[in-house]
């Protein structure tokens, strides 16, 4: 199984996926490709799973009849993703062609500061 990490995800995720065959959009020189072109190019290059933090992709692209699957992560920050590696790995390993799988990793929230500068 060949896995592609979208450019909106941290490179630490690649290392955390261990022995899997993982490449990044950056490594493949596909930076800047729009979603449809990225899916088409990845599929033609033998990529089986695209892992992305683009939560709108599932509403923009139809995967029916395609050989690639998409795993969508709800967060893009490594500090959040690292706590959800089990769920991410299960989603990748169980992905089937033409499917979208969403992994709820929570979301990054900035701490609010009061007027005194202390977090609330």
N, C-alpha and C positions, 0 to 999 in steps of 0.2 A: 504494500500500500504506500503510495506517494502522497505526502501531505504538504500543502502550501500554506504558509502563514502570511496573511495580508500585511500590508505596510503599516497598518494602524495598531499592530500588536508588538509587544516588546520582544527583542531577540532572546531574552532569558527564557521565554516560553519554549523556544526551540530546544535549548539545552535540557529543560525540564522534561521534555517528551522522550528522553532517553534514547534507546536504540532504534526508534522509528525512523523511517526515511523522510526527513523533514527539510524543506527548503523554504527560503523566504522570497517574497516578491522582490526585495532589494537584491538578493543573490542572483535571481533569474533576470535582473535588469528589466523588470516589468513595472517599475514605479510609474505612477501617473496613468496607468491604464484604467479606464472607466469600468464599472462592474461587468457589463455585458462582454466587453472585449477581454477583460481579465478572465472571466469564466471560460470563454471560447478558447483563448490562448492556453490556459491551464489544461483544459480538457484535451486539446490537440497535442499537448506535450506529455500526456500520460499521468496527469495529476488526478488522484482519486478523491481527495478531500481538500476543500478550501476552508481554513479556519479564519474567521474574521470577527472584528468588533463592530462591524457595520450592521446595526440592528434594523435598518430599513431595507437591507438587501432582499429579504424574503418577500417584500411587497413590490419590489422593482423588477425582480427576475422570475421567470418561470423555468423550473428545472425539469418539467415533464419530458421524458424521453432522453434525458441527458445521462452521461456516464459519470458525471462528477456529483458529489454531495457537498453540502455546505453546513458547517458547524458555526453557529453564531454565539459569541460570548457577550454577555450583558455588560461587561467591563473591559477596559483596555489597560489598566494599570497593573504592573507586576505585583505590587503589594497586595492587591486584591486577588488576582488570578492564582497566585501561589497557594492560597488556602483552598482552592477548588480544583486542584490538579486531578484528583480521583474522578470527579464528575466530567472534567474535560477529556480525560483519557477514555473513559467509558463511551462518551459521545462520539469520539473519533473512531474508536475501534468497532463500534456498532453501526456506523453510518452506512447507508445503502445508496446506490446510485439514484440520482434524481430527487434526493430528499434534503429538507432543511431540518436541522436539529438545533434547538435553542438550549443554551446552558445558562442557568441563572447563577451568576457569580456575585450578585449584588451590584451596587454602583458606587462610584467614588463620590463622596460628598465632602465639601470643604467645611471645616469647623467654623461655626459662626462666632464672631467676636463681639462682645458687648462694647459699649462706649469706653469702658475702662481698659479694653484690650485683652480681657480674660475670656476664654472660651465658655460658651453657655452650655 
